[in-house]
């Protein structure tokens, strides 16, 4: 199950730089997780400074 980034995202990019499989990219106003690439490791969730990432 992939992680999901909510509208609380401040587009800082911390999650993307912590993703070991590069499943996160900059979207329209916030970052987005590619569910086909995400390995559900949780690295991004722990790195997010505003808690905008959770399990889908």
C-alpha distance matrix in Angstrom:
0.0 3.8 6.8 9.5 13.2 15.7 19.3 20.4 19.7 23.1 22.3 23.5 21.4 20.7 17.0 17.6 20.1 18.0 15.1 16.0 14.6 15.9 12.8 14.4 17.6 20.1 20.0 22.5 23.4 20.1 17.5 14.4 11.1 11.0 7.5 9.4 10.5 8.0 7.8 6.2 9.8 10.8 13.9 13.9 13.4 16.4 18.4 18.3 21.9 21.3 18.1 16.5 13.0 10.6 7.2 6.7
3.8 0.0 3.8 6.6 10.0 13.0 16.4 17.6 16.5 19.7 18.7 20.0 17.7 17.4 13.6 14.0 16.9 15.1 12.2 13.7 12.3 12.9 9.5 10.8 13.9 16.4 16.3 19.0 19.9 16.5 13.8 10.7 7.4 7.8 5.0 7.9 8.4 5.6 6.9 5.4 9.0 9.3 11.9 11.1 11.1 14.4 15.8 15.5 19.1 18.7 15.7 13.9 10.3 8.9 6.5 6.1
6.8 3.8 0.0 3.8 6.8 9.9 13.5 14.2 13.1 16.4 15.8 17.0 15.2 14.6 11.0 12.2 15.1 13.4 11.2 13.5 13.0 12.9 9.9 9.8 12.9 14.8 14.9 17.4 17.6 14.0 11.5 9.2 6.7 8.8 7.5 10.9 10.7 7.4 8.9 6.4 8.9 7.6 10.1 8.5 7.9 11.5 12.8 12.0 15.5 14.9 12.0 10.1 6.5 5.5 4.5 5.4
9.5 6.6 3.8 0.0 3.8 6.4 9.9 11.2 10.5 14.1 13.7 15.6 14.4 14.6 11.3 12.6 16.0 14.9 13.1 16.0 15.3 14.4 11.2 10.0 12.2 13.2 12.6 14.5 14.6 11.2 9.5 7.4 6.3 9.1 8.7 12.4 12.7 10.1 12.4 10.1 12.5 10.7 12.6 10.0 9.1 12.9 13.7 11.8 14.9 13.5 11.0 8.2 5.5 5.5 6.0 5.4
13.2 10.0 6.8 3.8 0.0 3.8 6.9 7.8 6.7 10.3 10.2 12.3 11.7 12.2 9.6 11.2 14.6 14.1 13.1 16.6 16.3 14.6 11.9 9.5 10.9 11.1 10.6 12.1 11.4 8.0 6.9 6.2 7.0 10.6 11.3 15.0 14.7 12.4 14.9 12.8 14.4 12.0 12.9 9.6 8.9 12.4 12.3 9.7 12.3 10.7 9.0 5.5 4.5 6.7 8.9 8.9
15.7 13.0 9.9 6.4 3.8 0.0 3.8 5.3 6.0 9.8 10.8 13.4 13.8 14.5 12.5 14.4 17.6 17.3 16.7 20.3 20.1 18.3 15.6 13.1 13.9 13.1 12.0 12.3 11.0 8.3 8.9 8.9 10.5 13.8 14.4 18.1 18.3 16.0 18.4 16.0 17.7 14.9 16.0 12.7 11.3 14.4 14.4 11.2 12.8 10.2 8.9 5.2 6.3 8.0 10.5 10.1
19.3 16.4 13.5 9.9 6.9 3.8 0.0 3.8 5.3 8.2 9.8 12.9 14.1 15.4 14.2 15.9 19.0 19.3 19.1 22.8 22.6 20.3 17.9 14.9 14.7 13.0 11.4 10.7 8.8 7.2 9.3 10.3 12.9 16.1 17.2 20.8 20.9 19.0 21.7 19.6 21.1 18.3 18.9 15.4 14.2 17.0 16.4 12.8 13.6 10.7 10.7 7.2 9.5 11.7 14.3 13.7
20.4 17.6 14.2 11.2 7.8 5.3 3.8 0.0 3.8 6.3 9.1 11.3 13.1 13.8 13.1 15.5 18.1 18.2 18.7 22.4 22.9 20.8 18.8 15.6 15.9 14.2 13.5 13.1 10.4 8.5 10.4 12.1 14.4 18.0 19.1 22.7 22.3 20.0 22.3 19.8 20.7 17.4 17.7 14.3 12.8 14.9 14.2 10.4 10.5 7.2 7.8 5.3 8.7 11.3 14.6 15.0
19.7 16.5 13.1 10.5 6.7 6.0 5.3 3.8 0.0 3.8 5.5 7.9 9.4 10.5 10.0 12.0 14.6 15.1 15.7 19.5 19.9 17.5 15.9 12.5 12.4 10.8 10.7 11.0 8.3 5.7 7.1 9.5 12.0 15.7 17.4 20.7 19.9 17.8 20.3 18.4 19.0 16.0 15.7 12.0 11.4 13.6 12.1 8.5 9.2 7.1 8.1 5.4 8.1 11.4 14.7 15.2
23.1 19.7 16.4 14.1 10.3 9.8 8.2 6.3 3.8 0.0 3.8 5.6 8.4 9.9 10.8 12.5 14.5 15.7 16.9 20.7 21.4 18.7 17.7 14.0 13.4 11.0 11.6 11.5 8.2 6.6 8.5 11.9 14.6 18.2 20.4 23.4 22.2 20.4 22.9 21.2 21.4 18.4 17.3 13.7 13.7 15.2 12.9 9.5 9.0 7.7 10.2 8.5 11.3 14.9 18.2 18.9
22.3 18.7 15.8 13.7 10.2 10.8 9.8 9.1 5.5 3.8 0.0 3.8 5.6 8.3 9.1 9.8 11.9 13.7 14.7 18.3 18.7 15.7 15.1 11.3 10.0 7.5 8.8 9.5 6.8 4.9 6.0 9.7 12.6 15.8 18.5 21.2 19.8 18.4 21.2 20.1 20.3 17.8 16.4 12.8 13.8 15.5 12.8 10.0 10.5 10.3 12.2 10.1 11.8 15.5 18.4 19.0
23.5 20.0 17.0 15.6 12.3 13.4 12.9 11.3 7.9 5.6 3.8 0.0 3.8 5.6 8.0 9.0 9.9 11.8 13.7 17.2 18.3 15.4 15.6 12.0 11.3 9.5 11.8 13.0 10.5 8.6 8.5 12.1 14.3 17.5 20.2 22.7 20.7 19.1 21.4 20.3 19.9 17.3 15.3 12.0 13.3 14.1 10.8 8.8 8.8 9.9 12.2 11.2 12.7 16.5 19.6 20.8
21.4 17.7 15.2 14.4 11.7 13.8 14.1 13.1 9.4 8.4 5.6 3.8 0.0 3.8 5.4 5.3 6.5 8.8 10.3 13.7 14.6 11.7 12.2 8.8 8.3 7.7 10.8 13.0 11.4 8.9 7.3 10.3 11.9 14.8 17.6 19.7 17.4 16.1 18.4 17.8 17.3 15.2 13.0 9.9 12.1 13.2 9.9 8.8 10.2 11.7 13.0 11.9 12.2 15.8 18.3 19.6
20.7 17.4 14.6 14.6 12.2 14.5 15.4 13.8 10.5 9.9 8.3 5.6 3.8 0.0 3.8 5.5 5.3 6.4 8.9 12.2 14.1 12.0 12.7 10.0 10.8 11.0 14.0 16.3 14.6 11.7 9.8 12.2 12.9 15.9 18.2 20.3 17.7 15.8 17.4 16.4 15.2 13.0 10.2 7.6 9.9 10.1 6.5 6.4 8.0 10.5 11.5 11.4 11.4 14.8 17.4 19.3
17.0 13.6 11.0 11.3 9.6 12.5 14.2 13.1 10.0 10.8 9.1 8.0 5.4 3.8 0.0 3.8 5.5 5.2 6.3 10.0 11.4 9.7 9.7 7.2 9.1 10.2 12.8 15.6 14.5 11.0 8.3 9.7 9.6 12.7 14.6 16.8 14.4 12.2 13.8 12.8 12.0 9.8 7.6 4.5 7.2 8.5 5.9 5.8 9.0 10.7 10.5 9.8 8.7 11.8 14.0 15.8
17.6 14.0 12.2 12.6 11.2 14.4 15.9 15.5 12.0 12.5 9.8 9.0 5.3 5.5 3.8 0.0 3.8 5.4 5.3 8.7 9.3 6.7 7.5 5.0 6.4 8.3 11.4 14.7 14.3 11.2 7.9 9.0 8.9 11.1 13.7 15.3 12.6 11.3 13.5 13.5 13.0 11.8 9.6 7.1 10.4 11.9 9.4 9.6 12.5 14.1 14.0 12.8 11.5 14.4 16.0 17.3
20.1 16.9 15.1 16.0 14.6 17.6 19.0 18.1 14.6 14.5 11.9 9.9 6.5 5.3 5.5 3.8 0.0 3.8 5.7 8.1 9.9 7.9 10.0 8.4 9.6 11.2 14.7 17.8 17.2 14.3 11.4 12.8 12.5 14.4 16.8 18.0 14.8 13.6 15.1 15.3 13.9 12.9 9.8 8.4 11.9 12.2 9.2 10.5 12.9 15.5 15.7 15.3 14.1 16.9 18.6 20.3
18.0 15.1 13.4 14.9 14.1 17.3 19.3 18.2 15.1 15.7 13.7 11.8 8.8 6.4 5.2 5.4 3.8 0.0 3.8 6.2 9.0 8.4 10.0 9.2 11.6 13.6 16.7 19.9 19.1 15.8 12.8 13.5 12.4 14.4 16.1 17.4 14.2 12.2 12.8 12.6 10.6 9.6 6.2 5.8 9.3 9.2 7.0 9.3 12.2 14.8 14.3 14.4 12.6 14.9 16.3 18.6
15.1 12.2 11.2 13.1 13.1 16.7 19.1 18.7 15.7 16.9 14.7 13.7 10.3 8.9 6.3 5.3 5.7 3.8 0.0 3.8 5.6 5.4 6.6 6.9 10.0 12.9 15.6 19.1 19.0 15.6 12.0 11.8 9.8 11.2 12.7 13.7 10.4 8.6 9.4 9.9 8.6 8.6 6.2 5.9 9.6 10.6 9.4 11.1 14.5 16.5 15.3 14.8 12.3 14.0 14.7 16.5
16.0 13.7 13.5 16.0 16.6 20.3 22.8 22.4 19.5 20.7 18.3 17.2 13.7 12.2 10.0 8.7 8.1 6.2 3.8 0.0 3.8 5.9 8.0 9.7 12.6 15.9 18.6 22.2 22.5 19.2 15.5 14.9 12.4 12.9 13.9 14.0 10.3 9.1 8.9 10.4 8.7 10.1 7.9 9.1 12.5 13.0 12.2 14.5 17.9 20.0 18.7 18.4 15.6 16.8 16.9 18.7
14.6 12.3 13.0 15.3 16.3 20.1 22.6 22.9 19.9 21.4 18.7 18.3 14.6 14.1 11.4 9.3 9.9 9.0 5.6 3.8 0.0 3.8 5.5 8.4 11.2 14.8 17.2 20.9 21.8 18.7 14.9 13.5 10.8 10.2 11.4 10.8 7.0 7.0 7.6 10.1 9.7 11.6 10.4 10.8 14.1 15.5 14.8 16.5 20.0 21.7 20.2 19.2 16.2 17.2 16.8 17.9
15.9 12.9 12.9 14.4 14.6 18.3 20.3 20.8 17.5 18.7 15.7 15.4 11.7 12.0 9.7 6.7 7.9 8.4 5.4 5.9 3.8 0.0 3.8 5.6 7.6 11.2 13.8 17.6 18.5 15.6 11.9 10.9 9.0 8.8 11.2 11.2 7.7 8.0 10.1 12.0 12.0 12.9 11.3 10.5 14.0 15.7 14.3 15.2 18.6 20.1 19.2 17.7 15.3 17.0 17.2 18.0
12.8 9.5 9.9 11.2 11.9 15.6 17.9 18.8 15.9 17.7 15.1 15.6 12.2 12.7 9.7 7.5 10.0 10.0 6.6 8.0 5.5 3.8 0.0 3.8 6.7 10.4 12.1 15.8 17.0 14.0 10.2 8.2 5.6 5.2 7.5 8.1 5.2 5.3 8.4 9.9 11.0 11.7 11.2 9.9 12.7 15.3 14.4 14.7 18.3 19.1 17.8 15.8 13.1 14.5 14.3 14.6
14.4 10.8 9.8 10.0 9.5 13.1 14.9 15.6 12.5 14.0 11.3 12.0 8.8 10.0 7.2 5.0 8.4 9.2 6.9 9.7 8.4 5.6 3.8 0.0 3.8 7.0 9.1 12.7 13.4 10.4 6.6 5.5 4.5 6.2 9.2 10.9 8.7 8.1 11.3 11.7 12.6 12.1 11.3 8.8 11.5 14.1 12.7 12.3 15.6 16.2 15.4 13.2 11.2 13.4 14.1 14.5
17.6 13.9 12.9 12.2 10.9 13.9 14.7 15.9 12.4 13.4 10.0 11.3 8.3 10.8 9.1 6.4 9.6 11.6 10.0 12.6 11.2 7.6 6.7 3.8 0.0 3.8 6.3 10.0 11.1 8.8 5.6 5.5 6.7 7.9 11.6 12.9 11.2 11.4 14.8 15.4 16.4 15.7 14.6 11.8 14.5 17.0 15.0 14.0 16.8 17.3 17.1 14.6 13.5 16.1 17.1 17.0
20.1 16.4 14.8 13.2 11.1 13.1 13.0 14.2 10.8 11.0 7.5 9.5 7.7 11.0 10.2 8.3 11.2 13.6 12.9 15.9 14.8 11.2 10.4 7.0 3.8 0.0 3.8 7.0 7.7 6.2 4.3 6.2 9.0 10.8 14.3 16.1 14.8 14.8 18.2 18.4 19.3 18.1 16.9 13.6 15.8 18.2 15.9 14.2 16.3 16.4 16.9 14.2 14.1 17.1 18.7 18.4
20.0 16.3 14.9 12.6 10.6 12.0 11.4 13.5 10.7 11.6 8.8 11.8 10.8 14.0 12.8 11.4 14.7 16.7 15.6 18.6 17.2 13.8 12.1 9.1 6.3 3.8 0.0 3.8 5.9 5.3 5.0 5.7 9.2 10.7 14.0 16.1 15.6 15.8 19.4 19.3 20.9 19.6 19.1 15.7 17.2 20.1 18.2 16.0 18.0 17.3 17.6 14.4 14.4 17.1 18.5 17.6
22.5 19.0 17.4 14.5 12.1 12.3 10.7 13.1 11.0 11.5 9.5 13.0 13.0 16.3 15.6 14.7 17.8 19.9 19.1 22.2 20.9 17.6 15.8 12.7 10.0 7.0 3.8 0.0 3.8 5.6 7.5 8.7 12.3 14.0 16.9 19.2 19.1 19.1 22.8 22.4 24.1 22.4 22.1 18.5 19.5 22.4 20.5 17.9 19.3 18.0 18.7 15.3 16.2 18.8 20.5 19.3
23.4 19.9 17.6 14.6 11.4 11.0 8.8 10.4 8.3 8.2 6.8 10.5 11.4 14.6 14.5 14.3 17.2 19.1 19.0 22.5 21.8 18.5 17.0 13.4 11.1 7.7 5.9 3.8 0.0 3.8 7.1 9.6 13.4 15.8 18.6 21.2 20.9 20.2 23.6 22.8 24.0 21.9 21.3 17.6 18.3 20.8 18.8 15.7 16.6 15.2 16.4 13.3 14.9 17.9 20.2 19.5
20.1 16.5 14.0 11.2 8.0 8.3 7.2 8.5 5.7 6.6 4.9 8.6 8.9 11.7 11.0 11.2 14.3 15.8 15.6 19.2 18.7 15.6 14.0 10.4 8.8 6.2 5.3 5.6 3.8 0.0 3.8 6.6 10.2 13.1 15.7 18.6 18.0 16.9 20.2 19.1 20.3 18.1 17.6 13.8 14.5 17.2 15.3 12.4 13.7 12.5 13.3 10.1 11.3 14.4 16.8 16.4
17.5 13.8 11.5 9.5 6.9 8.9 9.3 10.4 7.1 8.5 6.0 8.5 7.3 9.8 8.3 7.9 11.4 12.8 12.0 15.5 14.9 11.9 10.2 6.6 5.6 4.3 5.0 7.5 7.1 3.8 0.0 3.8 7.0 10.0 12.8 15.5 14.5 13.5 16.7 16.0 17.1 15.3 14.6 11.0 12.4 15.2 13.3 11.1 13.3 12.9 13.0 10.0 10.0 13.0 15.0 14.9
14.4 10.7 9.2 7.4 6.2 8.9 10.3 12.1 9.5 11.9 9.7 12.1 10.3 12.2 9.7 9.0 12.8 13.5 11.8 14.9 13.5 10.9 8.2 5.5 5.5 6.2 5.7 8.7 9.6 6.6 3.8 0.0 3.8 6.6 9.2 12.0 11.5 10.7 14.2 13.8 15.5 14.3 14.4 11.2 12.5 15.8 14.7 12.8 15.7 15.0 14.2 11.0 9.8 12.0 13.0 12.3
11.1 7.4 6.7 6.3 7.0 10.5 12.9 14.4 12.0 14.6 12.6 14.3 11.9 12.9 9.6 8.9 12.5 12.4 9.8 12.4 10.8 9.0 5.6 4.5 6.7 9.0 9.2 12.3 13.4 10.2 7.0 3.8 0.0 3.8 5.9 8.8 8.1 7.0 10.5 10.3 12.4 11.8 12.3 9.8 11.3 14.7 14.2 13.1 16.5 16.3 14.7 11.9 9.6 10.9 11.0 10.5
11.0 7.8 8.8 9.1 10.6 13.8 16.1 18.0 15.7 18.2 15.8 17.5 14.8 15.9 12.7 11.1 14.4 14.4 11.2 12.9 10.2 8.8 5.2 6.2 7.9 10.8 10.7 14.0 15.8 13.1 10.0 6.6 3.8 0.0 3.8 5.5 5.5 6.1 9.9 10.8 13.4 13.8 14.5 12.6 14.4 17.7 17.3 16.7 20.2 20.0 18.4 15.7 13.1 13.8 13.1 12.0
7.5 5.0 7.5 8.7 11.3 14.4 17.2 19.1 17.4 20.4 18.5 20.2 17.6 18.2 14.6 13.7 16.8 16.1 12.7 13.9 11.4 11.2 7.5 9.2 11.6 14.3 14.0 16.9 18.6 15.7 12.8 9.2 5.9 3.8 0.0 3.8 5.5 5.2 8.3 8.9 12.2 13.0 14.7 13.4 14.5 17.8 18.3 17.8 21.5 21.1 18.8 16.3 13.2 12.8 11.1 9.7
9.4 7.9 10.9 12.4 15.0 18.1 20.8 22.7 20.7 23.4 21.2 22.7 19.7 20.3 16.8 15.3 18.0 17.4 13.7 14.0 10.8 11.2 8.1 10.9 12.9 16.1 16.1 19.2 21.2 18.6 15.5 12.0 8.8 5.5 3.8 0.0 3.8 5.9 8.3 10.4 13.4 15.1 16.4 15.7 17.3 20.4 20.7 20.7 24.4 24.4 22.2 19.8 16.7 16.3 14.4 13.2
10.5 8.4 10.7 12.7 14.7 18.3 20.9 22.3 19.9 22.2 19.8 20.7 17.4 17.7 14.4 12.6 14.8 14.2 10.4 10.3 7.0 7.7 5.2 8.7 11.2 14.8 15.6 19.1 20.9 18.0 14.5 11.5 8.1 5.5 5.5 3.8 0.0 3.8 6.4 9.2 11.3 13.2 13.8 13.4 15.6 18.3 18.3 18.8 22.5 23.1 21.1 19.1 15.9 16.0 14.6 14.3
8.0 5.6 7.4 10.1 12.4 16.0 19.0 20.0 17.8 20.4 18.4 19.1 16.1 15.8 12.2 11.3 13.6 12.2 8.6 9.1 7.0 8.0 5.3 8.1 11.4 14.8 15.8 19.1 20.2 16.9 13.5 10.7 7.0 6.1 5.2 5.9 3.8 0.0 3.8 5.5 7.9 9.5 10.6 10.3 12.1 14.8 15.3 15.8 19.7 20.2 17.9 16.2 12.8 12.6 11.2 11.6
7.8 6.9 8.9 12.4 14.9 18.4 21.7 22.3 20.3 22.9 21.2 21.4 18.4 17.4 13.8 13.5 15.1 12.8 9.4 8.9 7.6 10.1 8.4 11.3 14.8 18.2 19.4 22.8 23.6 20.2 16.7 14.2 10.5 9.9 8.3 8.3 6.4 3.8 0.0 3.8 5.6 8.5 10.0 11.0 12.5 14.6 15.7 17.0 20.8 21.5 18.9 17.9 14.2 13.5 11.6 12.7
6.2 5.4 6.4 10.1 12.8 16.0 19.6 19.8 18.4 21.2 20.1 20.3 17.8 16.4 12.8 13.5 15.3 12.6 9.9 10.4 10.1 12.0 9.9 11.7 15.4 18.4 19.3 22.4 22.8 19.1 16.0 13.8 10.3 10.8 8.9 10.4 9.2 5.5 3.8 0.0 3.8 5.6 8.3 9.2 9.7 11.9 13.7 14.7 18.4 18.9 15.9 15.2 11.4 10.1 8.2 10.0
9.8 9.0 8.9 12.5 14.4 17.7 21.1 20.7 19.0 21.4 20.3 19.9 17.3 15.2 12.0 13.0 13.9 10.6 8.6 8.7 9.7 12.0 11.0 12.6 16.4 19.3 20.9 24.1 24.0 20.3 17.1 15.5 12.4 13.4 12.2 13.4 11.3 7.9 5.6 3.8 0.0 3.8 5.7 8.0 8.8 9.9 11.8 13.7 17.2 18.4 15.6 15.7 12.1 11.4 10.3 12.9
10.8 9.3 7.6 10.7 12.0 14.9 18.3 17.4 16.0 18.4 17.8 17.3 15.2 13.0 9.8 11.8 12.9 9.6 8.6 10.1 11.6 12.9 11.7 12.1 15.7 18.1 19.6 22.4 21.9 18.1 15.3 14.3 11.8 13.8 13.0 15.1 13.2 9.5 8.5 5.6 3.8 0.0 3.8 5.4 5.2 6.4 8.7 10.3 13.7 14.7 11.9 12.3 8.9 8.5 8.5 11.7
13.9 11.9 10.1 12.6 12.9 16.0 18.9 17.7 15.7 17.3 16.4 15.3 13.0 10.2 7.6 9.6 9.8 6.2 6.2 7.9 10.4 11.3 11.2 11.3 14.6 16.9 19.1 22.1 21.3 17.6 14.6 14.4 12.3 14.5 14.7 16.4 13.8 10.6 10.0 8.3 5.7 3.8 0.0 3.8 5.5 5.5 6.3 8.9 12.2 14.1 12.2 12.8 10.1 10.9 11.8 14.8
13.9 11.1 8.5 10.0 9.6 12.7 15.4 14.3 12.0 13.7 12.8 12.0 9.9 7.6 4.5 7.1 8.4 5.8 5.9 9.1 10.8 10.5 9.9 8.8 11.8 13.6 15.7 18.5 17.6 13.8 11.0 11.2 9.8 12.6 13.4 15.7 13.4 10.3 11.0 9.2 8.0 5.4 3.8 0.0 3.8 5.5 5.1 6.2 9.9 11.4 9.7 9.7 7.2 9.1 10.8 13.4
13.4 11.1 7.9 9.1 8.9 11.3 14.2 12.8 11.4 13.7 13.8 13.3 12.1 9.9 7.2 10.4 11.9 9.3 9.6 12.5 14.1 14.0 12.7 11.5 14.5 15.8 17.2 19.5 18.3 14.5 12.4 12.5 11.3 14.4 14.5 17.3 15.6 12.1 12.5 9.7 8.8 5.2 5.5 3.8 0.0 3.8 5.5 5.5 8.9 9.5 6.9 7.6 5.0 6.3 8.7 11.7
16.4 14.4 11.5 12.9 12.4 14.4 17.0 14.9 13.6 15.2 15.5 14.1 13.2 10.1 8.5 11.9 12.2 9.2 10.6 13.0 15.5 15.7 15.3 14.1 17.0 18.2 20.1 22.4 20.8 17.2 15.2 15.8 14.7 17.7 17.8 20.4 18.3 14.8 14.6 11.9 9.9 6.4 5.5 5.5 3.8 0.0 3.8 5.8 8.2 9.9 7.9 10.0 8.4 9.6 11.8 15.2
18.4 15.8 12.8 13.7 12.3 14.4 16.4 14.2 12.1 12.9 12.8 10.8 9.9 6.5 5.9 9.4 9.2 7.0 9.4 12.2 14.8 14.3 14.4 12.7 15.0 15.9 18.2 20.5 18.8 15.3 13.3 14.7 14.2 17.3 18.3 20.7 18.3 15.3 15.7 13.7 11.8 8.7 6.3 5.1 5.5 3.8 0.0 3.8 6.2 9.0 8.4 10.0 9.2 11.5 14.1 17.0
18.3 15.5 12.0 11.8 9.7 11.2 12.8 10.4 8.5 9.5 10.0 8.8 8.8 6.4 5.8 9.6 10.5 9.3 11.1 14.5 16.5 15.2 14.7 12.3 14.0 14.2 16.0 17.9 15.7 12.4 11.1 12.8 13.1 16.7 17.8 20.7 18.8 15.8 17.0 14.7 13.7 10.3 8.9 6.2 5.5 5.8 3.8 0.0 3.8 5.6 5.4 6.6 6.9 10.0 13.2 15.7
21.9 19.1 15.5 14.9 12.3 12.8 13.6 10.5 9.2 9.0 10.5 8.8 10.2 8.0 9.0 12.5 12.9 12.2 14.5 17.9 20.0 18.6 18.3 15.6 16.8 16.3 18.0 19.3 16.6 13.7 13.3 15.7 16.5 20.2 21.5 24.4 22.5 19.7 20.8 18.4 17.2 13.7 12.2 9.9 8.9 8.2 6.2 3.8 0.0 3.8 5.9 8.0 9.7 12.7 16.2 18.6
21.3 18.7 14.9 13.5 10.7 10.2 10.7 7.2 7.1 7.7 10.3 9.9 11.7 10.5 10.7 14.1 15.5 14.8 16.5 20.0 21.7 20.1 19.1 16.2 17.3 16.4 17.3 18.0 15.2 12.5 12.9 15.0 16.3 20.0 21.1 24.4 23.1 20.2 21.5 18.9 18.4 14.7 14.1 11.4 9.5 9.9 9.0 5.6 3.8 0.0 3.8 5.6 8.5 11.3 15.1 17.0
18.1 15.7 12.0 11.0 9.0 8.9 10.7 7.8 8.1 10.2 12.2 12.2 13.0 11.5 10.5 14.0 15.7 14.3 15.3 18.7 20.2 19.2 17.8 15.4 17.1 16.9 17.6 18.7 16.4 13.3 13.0 14.2 14.7 18.4 18.8 22.2 21.1 17.9 18.9 15.9 15.6 11.9 12.2 9.7 6.9 7.9 8.4 5.4 5.9 3.8 0.0 3.8 5.6 7.8 11.5 13.8
16.5 13.9 10.1 8.2 5.5 5.2 7.2 5.3 5.4 8.5 10.1 11.2 11.9 11.4 9.8 12.8 15.3 14.4 14.8 18.4 19.2 17.7 15.8 13.2 14.6 14.2 14.4 15.3 13.3 10.1 10.0 11.0 11.9 15.7 16.3 19.8 19.1 16.2 17.9 15.2 15.7 12.3 12.8 9.7 7.6 10.0 10.0 6.6 8.0 5.6 3.8 0.0 3.8 6.8 10.4 11.8
13.0 10.3 6.5 5.5 4.5 6.3 9.5 8.7 8.1 11.3 11.8 12.7 12.2 11.4 8.7 11.5 14.1 12.6 12.3 15.6 16.2 15.3 13.1 11.2 13.5 14.1 14.4 16.2 14.9 11.3 10.0 9.8 9.6 13.1 13.2 16.7 15.9 12.8 14.2 11.4 12.1 8.9 10.1 7.2 5.0 8.4 9.2 6.9 9.7 8.5 5.6 3.8 0.0 3.8 7.1 9.0
10.6 8.9 5.5 5.5 6.7 8.0 11.7 11.3 11.4 14.9 15.5 16.5 15.8 14.8 11.8 14.4 16.9 14.9 14.0 16.8 17.2 17.0 14.5 13.4 16.1 17.1 17.1 18.8 17.9 14.4 13.0 12.0 10.9 13.8 12.8 16.3 16.0 12.6 13.5 10.1 11.4 8.5 10.9 9.1 6.3 9.6 11.5 10.0 12.7 11.3 7.8 6.8 3.8 0.0 3.8 6.3
7.2 6.5 4.5 6.0 8.9 10.5 14.3 14.6 14.7 18.2 18.4 19.6 18.3 17.4 14.0 16.0 18.6 16.3 14.7 16.9 16.8 17.2 14.3 14.1 17.1 18.7 18.5 20.5 20.2 16.8 15.0 13.0 11.0 13.1 11.1 14.4 14.6 11.2 11.6 8.2 10.3 8.5 11.8 10.8 8.7 11.8 14.1 13.2 16.2 15.1 11.5 10.4 7.1 3.8 0.0 3.8
6.7 6.1 5.4 5.4 8.9 10.1 13.7 15.0 15.2 18.9 19.0 20.8 19.6 19.3 15.8 17.3 20.3 18.6 16.5 18.7 17.9 18.0 14.6 14.5 17.0 18.4 17.6 19.3 19.5 16.4 14.9 12.3 10.5 12.0 9.7 13.2 14.3 11.6 12.7 10.0 12.9 11.7 14.8 13.4 11.7 15.2 17.0 15.7 18.6 17.0 13.8 11.8 9.0 6.3 3.8 0.0
